[in-house]
Amino acid sequence: MNPSEQLWRQAILPANSTLEKAIQNLNEVSLKIVLVANKDGVLEGTISDGDIRRGVLKGLNLNSSLRSIIH
């Protein structure tokens, strides 16, 4: 696996993860996006920093599911 593939794989989180995990991922991985995959590894959508901020403004918290803000 080349370095680019490895970087993209680090940006993948399971769909049942929390907003806190997505924030940590955005902070640790140099990409500006989180890829959300289901249990079979199929891409369900993406989440950006802006999606998280809008979710928090709507009343979500760090323990909220990524499913509530996925695109």
All heavy atoms as TSV, in Angstrom:
chain	resi	resn	atom	element	x	y	z
A	1	MET	N	N	0.852	-1.173	0.000
A	1	MET	CA	C	0.000	0.000	0.000
A	1	MET	C	C	0.899	1.238	0.000
A	1	MET	O	O	1.818	1.346	0.798
A	1	MET	CB	C	-0.875	-0.041	1.252
A	1	MET	CG	C	-1.767	1.118	1.384
A	1	MET	SD	S	-2.860	1.131	2.844
A	1	MET	CE	C	-2.944	-0.514	3.419
A	2	ASN	N	N	0.611	2.160	-0.912
A	2	ASN	CA	C	1.440	3.362	-0.974
A	2	ASN	C	C	1.000	4.372	0.095
A	2	ASN	O	O	-0.073	4.250	0.679
A	2	ASN	CB	C	1.414	3.965	-2.382
A	2	ASN	CG	C	0.075	4.548	-2.764
A	2	ASN	OD1	O	-0.577	5.217	-1.978
A	2	ASN	ND2	N	-0.340	4.311	-4.000
A	3	PRO	N	N	1.825	5.374	0.381
A	3	PRO	CA	C	1.520	6.344	1.449
A	3	PRO	C	C	0.190	7.073	1.260
A	3	PRO	O	O	-0.507	7.354	2.230
A	3	PRO	CB	C	2.689	7.317	1.384
A	3	PRO	CG	C	3.808	6.533	0.787
A	3	PRO	CD	C	3.158	5.586	-0.178
A	4	SER	N	N	-0.170	7.359	0.029
A	4	SER	CA	C	-1.435	8.044	-0.228
A	4	SER	C	C	-2.622	7.167	0.171
A	4	SER	O	O	-3.566	7.639	0.807
A	4	SER	CB	C	-1.528	8.424	-1.704
A	4	SER	OG	O	-2.751	9.051	-1.975
A	5	GLU	N	N	-2.580	5.889	-0.190
A	5	GLU	CA	C	-3.646	4.963	0.188
A	5	GLU	C	C	-3.738	4.825	1.700
A	5	GLU	O	O	-4.827	4.778	2.265
A	5	GLU	CB	C	-3.411	3.596	-0.437
A	5	GLU	CG	C	-3.618	3.552	-1.926
A	5	GLU	CD	C	-3.220	2.218	-2.516
A	5	GLU	OE1	O	-2.556	1.410	-1.831
A	5	GLU	OE2	O	-3.567	1.975	-3.684
A	6	GLN	N	N	-2.585	4.768	2.346
A	6	GLN	CA	C	-2.549	4.631	3.793
A	6	GLN	C	C	-3.179	5.850	4.468
A	6	GLN	O	O	-3.935	5.713	5.431
A	6	GLN	CB	C	-1.106	4.447	4.257
A	6	GLN	CG	C	-0.972	4.025	5.684
A	6	GLN	CD	C	0.454	3.686	6.039
A	6	GLN	OE1	O	1.394	4.120	5.382
A	6	GLN	NE2	N	0.630	2.913	7.084
A	7	LEU	N	N	-2.906	7.035	3.956
A	7	LEU	CA	C	-3.475	8.263	4.502
A	7	LEU	C	C	-4.998	8.256	4.387
A	7	LEU	O	O	-5.711	8.563	5.342
A	7	LEU	CB	C	-2.887	9.477	3.782
A	7	LEU	CG	C	-3.368	10.839	4.261
A	7	LEU	CD1	C	-2.947	11.085	5.706
A	7	LEU	CD2	C	-2.820	11.925	3.361
A	8	TRP	N	N	-5.509	7.860	3.225
A	8	TRP	CA	C	-6.964	7.820	3.033
A	8	TRP	C	C	-7.611	6.794	3.945
A	8	TRP	O	O	-8.696	7.016	4.466
A	8	TRP	CB	C	-7.312	7.550	1.570
A	8	TRP	CG	C	-7.204	8.779	0.739
A	8	TRP	CD1	C	-6.200	9.112	-0.126
A	8	TRP	CD2	C	-8.120	9.886	0.704
A	8	TRP	NE1	N	-6.436	10.344	-0.686
A	8	TRP	CE2	C	-7.604	10.837	-0.197
A	8	TRP	CE3	C	-9.320	10.157	1.353
A	8	TRP	CZ2	C	-8.269	12.039	-0.464
A	8	TRP	CZ3	C	-9.965	11.348	1.084
A	8	TRP	CH2	C	-9.442	12.270	0.184
A	9	ARG	N	N	-6.961	5.673	4.160
A	9	ARG	CA	C	-7.515	4.647	5.049
A	9	ARG	C	C	-7.616	5.147	6.487
A	9	ARG	O	O	-8.523	4.750	7.218
A	9	ARG	CB	C	-6.694	3.368	4.987
A	9	ARG	CG	C	-6.878	2.635	3.680
A	9	ARG	CD	C	-6.145	1.304	3.694
A	9	ARG	NE	N	-6.142	0.698	2.385
A	9	ARG	CZ	C	-7.125	-0.042	1.904
A	9	ARG	NH1	N	-8.193	-0.264	2.628
A	9	ARG	NH2	N	-7.058	-0.554	0.693
A	10	GLN	N	N	-6.698	6.011	6.891
A	10	GLN	CA	C	-6.735	6.573	8.244
A	10	GLN	C	C	-7.934	7.502	8.434
A	10	GLN	O	O	-8.358	7.745	9.554
A	10	GLN	CB	C	-5.451	7.342	8.544
A	10	GLN	CG	C	-4.238	6.472	8.679
A	10	GLN	CD	C	-2.957	7.295	8.802
A	10	GLN	OE1	O	-2.973	8.511	8.766
A	10	GLN	NE2	N	-1.844	6.601	8.943
A	11	ALA	N	N	-8.471	8.017	7.360
A	11	ALA	CA	C	-9.601	8.954	7.426
A	11	ALA	C	C	-10.951	8.236	7.501
A	11	ALA	O	O	-11.985	8.885	7.566
A	11	ALA	CB	C	-9.573	9.887	6.217
A	12	ILE	N	N	-10.956	6.904	7.542
A	12	ILE	CA	C	-12.201	6.141	7.572
A	12	ILE	C	C	-12.620	5.857	9.015
A	12	ILE	O	O	-11.816	5.400	9.830
A	12	ILE	CB	C	-12.051	4.814	6.813
A	12	ILE	CG1	C	-11.704	5.070	5.352
A	12	ILE	CG2	C	-13.326	3.983	6.928
A	12	ILE	CD1	C	-11.333	3.819	4.582
A	13	LEU	N	N	-13.887	6.135	9.309
A	13	LEU	CA	C	-14.468	5.797	10.609
A	13	LEU	C	C	-15.723	4.968	10.376
A	13	LEU	O	O	-16.416	5.151	9.380
A	13	LEU	CB	C	-14.860	7.060	11.376
A	13	LEU	CG	C	-13.743	7.887	11.992
A	13	LEU	CD1	C	-14.334	9.120	12.682
A	13	LEU	CD2	C	-12.938	7.075	12.980
A	14	PRO	N	N	-16.048	4.084	11.332
A	14	PRO	CA	C	-17.301	3.340	11.215
A	14	PRO	C	C	-18.499	4.267	11.426
A	14	PRO	O	O	-18.408	5.265	12.157
A	14	PRO	CB	C	-17.210	2.294	12.323
A	14	PRO	CG	C	-16.065	2.658	13.170
A	14	PRO	CD	C	-15.247	3.675	12.468
A	15	ALA	N	N	-19.616	3.941	10.809
A	15	ALA	CA	C	-20.808	4.784	10.867
A	15	ALA	C	C	-21.357	4.946	12.279
A	15	ALA	O	O	-22.031	5.924	12.570
A	15	ALA	CB	C	-21.885	4.218	9.948
A	16	ASN	N	N	-21.044	4.024	13.183
A	16	ASN	CA	C	-21.552	4.130	14.548
A	16	ASN	C	C	-20.629	4.926	15.466
A	16	ASN	O	O	-20.832	4.965	16.673
A	16	ASN	CB	C	-21.830	2.741	15.129
A	16	ASN	CG	C	-20.574	1.903	15.257
A	16	ASN	OD1	O	-19.511	2.253	14.754
A	16	ASN	ND2	N	-20.702	0.767	15.916
A	17	SER	N	N	-19.640	5.600	14.911
A	17	SER	CA	C	-18.734	6.436	15.702
A	17	SER	C	C	-19.439	7.709	16.148
A	17	SER	O	O	-20.519	8.044	15.680
A	17	SER	CB	C	-17.498	6.824	14.881
A	17	SER	OG	O	-16.708	5.706	14.627
A	18	THR	N	N	-18.771	8.435	17.040
A	18	THR	CA	C	-19.331	9.666	17.596
A	18	THR	C	C	-18.701	10.904	16.965
A	18	THR	O	O	-17.664	10.811	16.303
A	18	THR	CB	C	-19.084	9.727	19.111
A	18	THR	OG1	O	-17.664	9.765	19.333
A	18	THR	CG2	C	-19.694	8.539	19.835
A	19	LEU	N	N	-19.325	12.049	17.224
A	19	LEU	CA	C	-18.752	13.309	16.754
A	19	LEU	C	C	-17.364	13.519	17.346
A	19	LEU	O	O	-16.479	14.039	16.676
A	19	LEU	CB	C	-19.657	14.489	17.149
A	19	LEU	CG	C	-21.026	14.551	16.512
A	19	LEU	CD1	C	-21.732	15.839	16.923
A	19	LEU	CD2	C	-20.962	14.451	15.023
A	20	GLU	N	N	-17.168	13.101	18.585
A	20	GLU	CA	C	-15.852	13.243	19.216
A	20	GLU	C	C	-14.782	12.494	18.421
A	20	GLU	O	O	-13.694	13.013	18.173
A	20	GLU	CB	C	-15.889	12.731	20.651
A	20	GLU	CG	C	-14.564	12.888	21.366
A	20	GLU	CD	C	-14.613	12.465	22.816
A	20	GLU	OE1	O	-15.568	11.779	23.231
A	20	GLU	OE2	O	-13.673	12.826	23.547
A	21	LYS	N	N	-15.084	11.282	17.991
A	21	LYS	CA	C	-14.127	10.498	17.188
A	21	LYS	C	C	-13.839	11.191	15.852
A	21	LYS	O	O	-12.707	11.191	15.379
A	21	LYS	CB	C	-14.653	9.079	16.943
A	21	LYS	CG	C	-14.702	8.226	18.173
A	21	LYS	CD	C	-13.314	7.865	18.613
A	21	LYS	CE	C	-13.379	6.898	19.778
A	21	LYS	NZ	N	-12.086	6.650	20.365
A	22	ALA	N	N	-14.864	11.781	15.256
A	22	ALA	CA	C	-14.669	12.477	13.987
A	22	ALA	C	C	-13.768	13.692	14.171
A	22	ALA	O	O	-12.890	13.955	13.346
A	22	ALA	CB	C	-16.010	12.896	13.404
A	23	ILE	N	N	-13.957	14.425	15.262
A	23	ILE	CA	C	-13.110	15.582	15.551
A	23	ILE	C	C	-11.670	15.139	15.756
A	23	ILE	O	O	-10.736	15.749	15.223
A	23	ILE	CB	C	-13.641	16.362	16.771
A	23	ILE	CG1	C	-14.980	17.009	16.428
A	23	ILE	CG2	C	-12.631	17.409	17.230
A	23	ILE	CD1	C	-15.728	17.565	17.636
A	24	GLN	N	N	-11.476	14.070	16.507
A	24	GLN	CA	C	-10.126	13.537	16.720
A	24	GLN	C	C	-9.495	13.130	15.399
A	24	GLN	O	O	-8.318	13.406	15.148
A	24	GLN	CB	C	-10.163	12.341	17.672
A	24	GLN	CG	C	-10.455	12.710	19.092
A	24	GLN	CD	C	-10.665	11.473	19.973
A	24	GLN	OE1	O	-10.856	10.359	19.487
A	24	GLN	NE2	N	-10.657	11.682	21.271
A	25	ASN	N	N	-10.272	12.480	14.545
A	25	ASN	CA	C	-9.766	12.041	13.249
A	25	ASN	C	C	-9.359	13.233	12.400
A	25	ASN	O	O	-8.298	13.226	11.779
A	25	ASN	CB	C	-10.826	11.193	12.539
A	25	ASN	CG	C	-10.316	10.565	11.283
A	25	ASN	OD1	O	-10.168	11.235	10.268
A	25	ASN	ND2	N	-10.036	9.272	11.341
A	26	LEU	N	N	-10.202	14.257	12.332
A	26	LEU	CA	C	-9.870	15.455	11.558
A	26	LEU	C	C	-8.587	16.098	12.074
A	26	LEU	O	O	-7.793	16.641	11.303
A	26	LEU	CB	C	-11.018	16.464	11.613
A	26	LEU	CG	C	-12.237	16.130	10.764
A	26	LEU	CD1	C	-13.398	17.038	11.122
A	26	LEU	CD2	C	-11.910	16.232	9.295
A	27	ASN	N	N	-8.399	16.045	13.374
A	27	ASN	CA	C	-7.212	16.636	13.997
A	27	ASN	C	C	-5.944	15.834	13.706
A	27	ASN	O	O	-4.881	16.414	13.507
A	27	ASN	CB	C	-7.448	16.715	15.509
A	27	ASN	CG	C	-6.961	17.982	16.113
A	27	ASN	OD1	O	-6.784	18.984	15.443
A	27	ASN	ND2	N	-6.761	17.948	17.415
A	28	GLU	N	N	-6.058	14.513	13.680
A	28	GLU	CA	C	-4.893	13.641	13.543
A	28	GLU	C	C	-4.496	13.371	12.091
A	28	GLU	O	O	-3.321	13.183	11.796
A	28	GLU	CB	C	-5.160	12.312	14.250
A	28	GLU	CG	C	-5.272	12.465	15.754
A	28	GLU	CD	C	-5.785	11.207	16.439
A	28	GLU	OE1	O	-6.027	10.183	15.755
A	28	GLU	OE2	O	-5.969	11.254	17.662
A	29	VAL	N	N	-5.474	13.319	11.208
A	29	VAL	CA	C	-5.216	13.019	9.802
A	29	VAL	C	C	-5.189	14.340	9.050
A	29	VAL	O	O	-6.032	15.187	9.257
A	29	VAL	CB	C	-6.293	12.073	9.227
A	29	VAL	CG1	C	-6.031	11.769	7.774
A	29	VAL	CG2	C	-6.352	10.786	10.038
A	30	SER	N	N	-4.239	14.504	8.181
A	30	SER	CA	C	-4.057	15.797	7.512
A	30	SER	C	C	-5.116	16.108	6.459
A	30	SER	O	O	-5.110	17.180	5.888
A	30	SER	CB	C	-2.670	15.864	6.887
A	30	SER	OG	O	-2.528	14.865	5.905
A	31	LEU	N	N	-6.028	15.177	6.214
A	31	LEU	CA	C	-7.118	15.429	5.272
A	31	LEU	C	C	-8.181	16.278	5.959
A	31	LEU	O	O	-8.290	16.279	7.169
A	31	LEU	CB	C	-7.728	14.105	4.802
A	31	LEU	CG	C	-6.761	13.158	4.107
A	31	LEU	CD1	C	-7.443	11.839	3.826
A	31	LEU	CD2	C	-6.243	13.772	2.826
A	32	LYS	N	N	-8.982	16.962	5.220
A	32	LYS	CA	C	-10.015	17.836	5.779
A	32	LYS	C	C	-11.383	17.188	5.746
A	32	LYS	O	O	-12.401	17.861	5.779
A	32	LYS	CB	C	-10.061	19.162	5.002
A	32	LYS	CG	C	-8.765	19.904	4.975
A	32	LYS	CD	C	-8.412	20.382	6.361
A	32	LYS	CE	C	-7.128	21.206	6.304
A	32	LYS	NZ	N	-6.589	21.470	7.586
A	33	ILE	N	N	-11.405	15.851	5.721
A	33	ILE	CA	C	-12.658	15.128	5.583
A	33	ILE	C	C	-12.548	13.785	6.300
A	33	ILE	O	O	-11.471	13.211	6.402
A	33	ILE	CB	C	-12.996	14.932	4.079
A	33	ILE	CG1	C	-14.430	14.510	3.890
A	33	ILE	CG2	C	-12.026	13.990	3.427
A	33	ILE	CD1	C	-14.891	14.585	2.454
A	34	VAL	N	N	-13.681	13.313	6.811
A	34	VAL	CA	C	-13.772	11.974	7.385
A	34	VAL	C	C	-14.656	11.157	6.456
A	34	VAL	O	O	-15.715	11.614	6.034
A	34	VAL	CB	C	-14.392	12.016	8.803
A	34	VAL	CG1	C	-14.655	10.621	9.331
A	34	VAL	CG2	C	-13.502	12.786	9.761
A	35	LEU	N	N	-14.200	9.968	6.126
A	35	LEU	CA	C	-14.981	9.043	5.313
A	35	LEU	C	C	-15.703	8.097	6.270
A	35	LEU	O	O	-15.083	7.529	7.164
A	35	LEU	CB	C	-14.069	8.250	4.385
A	35	LEU	CG	C	-13.159	9.084	3.483
A	35	LEU	CD1	C	-12.185	8.177	2.738
A	35	LEU	CD2	C	-13.973	9.925	2.527
A	36	VAL	N	N	-16.998	7.941	6.099
A	36	VAL	CA	C	-17.800	7.108	6.995
A	36	VAL	C	C	-18.217	5.850	6.249
A	36	VAL	O	O	-18.816	5.921	5.172
A	36	VAL	CB	C	-19.040	7.879	7.497
A	36	VAL	CG1	C	-19.832	7.020	8.472
A	36	VAL	CG2	C	-18.628	9.190	8.145
A	37	ALA	N	N	-17.873	4.703	6.823
A	37	ALA	CA	C	-18.167	3.414	6.185
A	37	ALA	C	C	-19.039	2.553	7.086
A	37	ALA	O	O	-18.958	2.650	8.318
A	37	ALA	CB	C	-16.864	2.680	5.882
A	38	ASN	N	N	-19.845	1.705	6.479
A	38	ASN	CA	C	-20.667	0.781	7.269
A	38	ASN	C	C	-19.831	-0.422	7.674
A	38	ASN	O	O	-18.638	-0.505	7.361
A	38	ASN	CB	C	-21.941	0.392	6.515
A	38	ASN	CG	C	-21.687	-0.420	5.266
A	38	ASN	OD1	O	-20.649	-1.054	5.091
A	38	ASN	ND2	N	-22.659	-0.410	4.364
A	39	LYS	N	N	-20.467	-1.373	8.354
A	39	LYS	CA	C	-19.731	-2.540	8.872
A	39	LYS	C	C	-19.123	-3.405	7.777
A	39	LYS	O	O	-18.180	-4.145	8.015
A	39	LYS	CB	C	-20.626	-3.384	9.768
A	39	LYS	CG	C	-21.815	-3.965	9.066
A	39	LYS	CD	C	-22.679	-4.770	10.006
A	39	LYS	CE	C	-23.900	-5.203	9.222
A	39	LYS	NZ	N	-24.328	-6.494	9.458
A	40	ASP	N	N	-19.637	-3.277	6.541
A	40	ASP	CA	C	-19.095	-4.035	5.412
A	40	ASP	C	C	-17.986	-3.275	4.684
A	40	ASP	O	O	-17.458	-3.753	3.676
A	40	ASP	CB	C	-20.213	-4.376	4.425
A	40	ASP	CG	C	-21.262	-5.276	5.046
A	40	ASP	OD1	O	-20.888	-6.191	5.819
A	40	ASP	OD2	O	-22.457	-5.066	4.772
A	41	GLY	N	N	-17.658	-2.084	5.177
A	41	GLY	CA	C	-16.612	-1.282	4.560
A	41	GLY	C	C	-17.075	-0.458	3.375
A	41	GLY	O	O	-16.259	0.109	2.656
A	42	VAL	N	N	-18.388	-0.376	3.177
A	42	VAL	CA	C	-18.945	0.398	2.066
A	42	VAL	C	C	-19.116	1.851	2.508
A	42	VAL	O	O	-19.647	2.127	3.591
A	42	VAL	CB	C	-20.304	-0.189	1.617
A	42	VAL	CG1	C	-20.927	0.658	0.527
A	42	VAL	CG2	C	-20.122	-1.618	1.162
A	43	LEU	N	N	-18.671	2.768	1.670
A	43	LEU	CA	C	-18.775	4.186	1.986
A	43	LEU	C	C	-20.233	4.602	2.111
A	43	LEU	O	O	-21.035	4.386	1.217
A	43	LEU	CB	C	-18.091	5.020	0.901
A	43	LEU	CG	C	-18.087	6.524	1.123
A	43	LEU	CD1	C	-17.206	6.894	2.300
A	43	LEU	CD2	C	-17.624	7.235	-0.140
A	44	GLU	N	N	-20.571	5.216	3.258
A	44	GLU	CA	C	-21.924	5.727	3.479
A	44	GLU	C	C	-21.990	7.229	3.257
A	44	GLU	O	O	-23.046	7.764	2.963
A	44	GLU	CB	C	-22.411	5.391	4.882
A	44	GLU	CG	C	-22.746	3.948	5.062
A	44	GLU	CD	C	-23.569	3.680	6.299
A	44	GLU	OE1	O	-23.987	4.625	6.994
A	44	GLU	OE2	O	-23.790	2.494	6.580
A	45	GLY	N	N	-20.871	7.909	3.445
A	45	GLY	CA	C	-20.864	9.347	3.251
A	45	GLY	C	C	-19.605	9.986	3.803
A	45	GLY	O	O	-18.646	9.304	4.161
A	46	THR	N	N	-19.644	11.300	3.869
A	46	THR	CA	C	-18.492	12.062	4.342
A	46	THR	C	C	-18.937	13.062	5.404
A	46	THR	O	O	-20.114	13.420	5.483
A	46	THR	CB	C	-17.837	12.839	3.194
A	46	THR	OG1	O	-18.791	13.763	2.658
A	46	THR	CG2	C	-17.342	11.912	2.111
A	47	ILE	N	N	-17.969	13.511	6.182
A	47	ILE	CA	C	-18.209	14.533	7.203
A	47	ILE	C	C	-17.037	15.491	7.188
A	47	ILE	O	O	-15.878	15.074	7.175
A	47	ILE	CB	C	-18.361	13.903	8.595
A	47	ILE	CG1	C	-19.616	13.044	8.632
A	47	ILE	CG2	C	-18.414	14.976	9.674
A	47	ILE	CD1	C	-19.829	12.305	9.930
A	48	SER	N	N	-17.358	16.769	7.205
A	48	SER	CA	C	-16.329	17.809	7.271
A	48	SER	C	C	-16.438	18.550	8.602
A	48	SER	O	O	-17.401	18.369	9.357
A	48	SER	CB	C	-16.519	18.804	6.115
A	48	SER	OG	O	-17.705	19.557	6.319
A	49	ASP	N	N	-15.481	19.407	8.839
A	49	ASP	CA	C	-15.491	20.243	10.036
A	49	ASP	C	C	-16.770	21.070	10.100
A	49	ASP	O	O	-17.393	21.206	11.159
A	49	ASP	CB	C	-14.249	21.143	10.006
A	49	ASP	CG	C	-14.142	22.007	11.233
A	49	ASP	OD1	O	-13.892	21.458	12.322
A	49	ASP	OD2	O	-14.313	23.235	11.113
A	50	GLY	N	N	-17.173	21.615	8.974
A	50	GLY	CA	C	-18.389	22.423	8.921
A	50	GLY	C	C	-19.638	21.631	9.267
A	50	GLY	O	O	-20.545	22.148	9.927
A	51	ASP	N	N	-19.694	20.367	8.854
A	51	ASP	CA	C	-20.837	19.515	9.192
A	51	ASP	C	C	-20.934	19.329	10.707
A	51	ASP	O	O	-22.026	19.365	11.279
A	51	ASP	CB	C	-20.712	18.143	8.522
A	51	ASP	CG	C	-20.714	18.207	7.012
A	51	ASP	OD1	O	-21.435	19.074	6.460
A	51	ASP	OD2	O	-19.999	17.396	6.393
A	52	ILE	N	N	-19.799	19.145	11.345
A	52	ILE	CA	C	-19.767	18.969	12.804
A	52	ILE	C	C	-20.226	20.253	13.491
A	52	ILE	O	O	-21.050	20.224	14.409
A	52	ILE	CB	C	-18.358	18.554	13.281
A	52	ILE	CG1	C	-18.025	17.165	12.741
A	52	ILE	CG2	C	-18.274	18.579	14.807
A	52	ILE	CD1	C	-16.582	16.751	12.899
A	53	ARG	N	N	-19.707	21.391	13.054
A	53	ARG	CA	C	-20.108	22.676	13.658
A	53	ARG	C	C	-21.605	22.910	13.512
A	53	ARG	O	O	-22.278	23.316	14.479
A	53	ARG	CB	C	-19.322	23.831	13.043
A	53	ARG	CG	C	-17.886	23.884	13.531
A	53	ARG	CD	C	-17.139	25.103	13.015
A	53	ARG	NE	N	-16.699	24.855	11.638
A	53	ARG	CZ	C	-17.102	25.541	10.583
A	53	ARG	NH1	N	-17.926	26.556	10.711
A	53	ARG	NH2	N	-16.658	25.239	9.388
A	54	ARG	N	N	-22.156	22.657	12.348
A	54	ARG	CA	C	-23.590	22.838	12.144
A	54	ARG	C	C	-24.398	21.881	13.029
A	54	ARG	O	O	-25.442	22.249	13.566
A	54	ARG	CB	C	-23.958	22.658	10.673
A	54	ARG	CG	C	-23.558	23.864	9.825
A	54	ARG	CD	C	-24.016	23.729	8.388
A	54	ARG	NE	N	-23.241	22.753	7.619
A	54	ARG	CZ	C	-22.037	22.990	7.109
A	54	ARG	NH1	N	-21.451	24.159	7.275
A	54	ARG	NH2	N	-21.405	22.057	6.432
A	55	GLY	N	N	-23.912	20.665	13.212
A	55	GLY	CA	C	-24.578	19.707	14.095
A	55	GLY	C	C	-24.587	20.171	15.532
A	55	GLY	O	O	-25.604	20.071	16.226
A	56	VAL	N	N	-23.478	20.699	15.997
A	56	VAL	CA	C	-23.394	21.209	17.374
A	56	VAL	C	C	-24.342	22.394	17.548
A	56	VAL	O	O	-25.035	22.507	18.567
A	56	VAL	CB	C	-21.938	21.579	17.732
A	56	VAL	CG1	C	-21.865	22.335	19.052
A	56	VAL	CG2	C	-21.077	20.319	17.791
A	57	LEU	N	N	-24.413	23.261	16.562
A	57	LEU	CA	C	-25.336	24.398	16.631
A	57	LEU	C	C	-26.795	23.948	16.684
A	57	LEU	O	O	-27.649	24.653	17.231
A	57	LEU	CB	C	-25.124	25.341	15.447
A	57	LEU	CG	C	-23.845	26.171	15.484
A	57	LEU	CD1	C	-23.665	26.938	14.174
A	57	LEU	CD2	C	-23.870	27.135	16.659
A	58	LYS	N	N	-27.084	22.769	16.141
A	58	LYS	CA	C	-28.445	22.227	16.172
A	58	LYS	C	C	-28.724	21.445	17.451
A	58	LYS	O	O	-29.791	20.872	17.608
A	58	LYS	CB	C	-28.678	21.321	14.968
A	58	LYS	CG	C	-28.766	22.082	13.665
A	58	LYS	CD	C	-29.014	21.147	12.509
A	58	LYS	CE	C	-29.088	21.922	11.212
A	58	LYS	NZ	N	-29.283	21.046	10.059
A	59	GLY	N	N	-27.739	21.375	18.354
A	59	GLY	CA	C	-27.958	20.718	19.640
A	59	GLY	C	C	-27.286	19.376	19.820
A	59	GLY	O	O	-27.448	18.745	20.867
A	60	LEU	N	N	-26.548	18.907	18.836
A	60	LEU	CA	C	-25.821	17.646	19.000
A	60	LEU	C	C	-24.660	17.850	19.965
A	60	LEU	O	O	-24.202	18.972	20.170
A	60	LEU	CB	C	-25.309	17.149	17.652
A	60	LEU	CG	C	-26.372	16.854	16.591
A	60	LEU	CD1	C	-25.711	16.424	15.294
A	60	LEU	CD2	C	-27.353	15.805	17.069
A	61	ASN	N	N	-24.187	16.750	20.558
A	61	ASN	CA	C	-23.027	16.832	21.454
A	61	ASN	C	C	-21.952	15.856	20.992
A	61	ASN	O	O	-22.127	15.155	20.000
A	61	ASN	CB	C	-23.445	16.591	22.909
A	61	ASN	CG	C	-24.022	15.215	23.121
A	61	ASN	OD1	O	-23.462	14.213	22.677
A	61	ASN	ND2	N	-25.161	15.147	23.798
A	62	LEU	N	N	-20.857	15.805	21.728
A	62	LEU	CA	C	-19.719	14.965	21.324
A	62	LEU	C	C	-20.050	13.477	21.291
A	62	LEU	O	O	-19.373	12.703	20.618
A	62	LEU	CB	C	-18.526	15.213	22.235
A	62	LEU	CG	C	-17.908	16.603	22.159
A	62	LEU	CD1	C	-16.745	16.714	23.133
A	62	LEU	CD2	C	-17.460	16.922	20.748
A	63	ASN	N	N	-21.102	13.070	21.995
A	63	ASN	CA	C	-21.490	11.661	22.014
A	63	ASN	C	C	-22.521	11.317	20.948
A	63	ASN	O	O	-22.931	10.167	20.829
A	63	ASN	CB	C	-22.019	11.277	23.393
A	63	ASN	CG	C	-20.925	11.336	24.434
A	63	ASN	OD1	O	-19.807	10.897	24.196
A	63	ASN	ND2	N	-21.233	11.913	25.573
A	64	SER	N	N	-22.954	12.295	20.171
A	64	SER	CA	C	-23.929	12.058	19.112
A	64	SER	C	C	-23.323	11.199	18.010
A	64	SER	O	O	-22.124	11.248	17.749
A	64	SER	CB	C	-24.404	13.384	18.513
A	64	SER	OG	O	-25.066	14.163	19.479
A	65	SER	N	N	-24.164	10.428	17.357
A	65	SER	CA	C	-23.730	9.536	16.292
A	65	SER	C	C	-23.398	10.318	15.014
A	65	SER	O	O	-24.031	11.330	14.711
A	65	SER	CB	C	-24.842	8.547	15.980
A	65	SER	OG	O	-24.556	7.819	14.817
A	66	LEU	N	N	-22.433	9.814	14.278
A	66	LEU	CA	C	-22.095	10.412	12.986
A	66	LEU	C	C	-23.275	10.333	12.016
A	66	LEU	O	O	-23.410	11.167	11.135
A	66	LEU	CB	C	-20.892	9.703	12.370
A	66	LEU	CG	C	-19.559	9.846	13.069
A	66	LEU	CD1	C	-18.470	9.163	12.259
A	66	LEU	CD2	C	-19.229	11.294	13.302
A	67	ARG	N	N	-24.124	9.358	12.206
A	67	ARG	CA	C	-25.279	9.198	11.310
A	67	ARG	C	C	-26.160	10.445	11.293
A	67	ARG	O	O	-26.851	10.693	10.320
A	67	ARG	CB	C	-26.102	7.992	11.728
A	67	ARG	CG	C	-25.392	6.677	11.504
A	67	ARG	CD	C	-26.321	5.518	11.833
A	67	ARG	NE	N	-25.611	4.261	11.912
A	67	ARG	CZ	C	-25.273	3.511	10.879
A	67	ARG	NH1	N	-25.549	3.925	9.671
A	67	ARG	NH2	N	-24.633	2.387	11.042
A	68	SER	N	N	-26.109	11.248	12.354
A	68	SER	CA	C	-26.963	12.426	12.439
A	68	SER	C	C	-26.465	13.582	11.564
A	68	SER	O	O	-27.208	14.545	11.333
A	68	SER	CB	C	-27.084	12.883	13.894
A	68	SER	OG	O	-25.823	13.151	14.431
A	69	ILE	N	N	-25.225	13.498	11.067
A	69	ILE	CA	C	-24.682	14.597	10.254
A	69	ILE	C	C	-24.044	14.125	8.958
A	69	ILE	O	O	-23.476	14.931	8.221
A	69	ILE	CB	C	-23.660	15.432	11.044
A	69	ILE	CG1	C	-22.471	14.589	11.477
A	69	ILE	CG2	C	-24.310	16.152	12.190
A	69	ILE	CD1	C	-21.299	15.390	12.003
A	70	ILE	N	N	-24.152	12.868	8.661
A	70	ILE	CA	C	-23.474	12.312	7.481
A	70	ILE	C	C	-24.048	12.874	6.179
A	70	ILE	O	O	-25.235	13.148	6.084
A	70	ILE	CB	C	-23.563	10.771	7.504
A	70	ILE	CG1	C	-22.583	10.157	6.535
A	70	ILE	CG2	C	-24.954	10.307	7.207
A	70	ILE	CD1	C	-22.470	8.663	6.685
A	71	HIS	N	N	-23.186	13.084	5.198
A	71	HIS	CA	C	-23.599	13.524	3.854
A	71	HIS	C	C	-23.304	12.422	2.871
A	71	HIS	O	O	-22.328	11.779	2.904
A	71	HIS	CB	C	-22.820	14.779	3.422
A	71	HIS	CG	C	-23.360	15.998	4.062
A	71	HIS	ND1	N	-24.401	16.700	3.554
A	71	HIS	CD2	C	-22.994	16.646	5.185
A	71	HIS	CE1	C	-24.658	17.735	4.328
A	71	HIS	NE2	N	-23.825	17.720	5.322
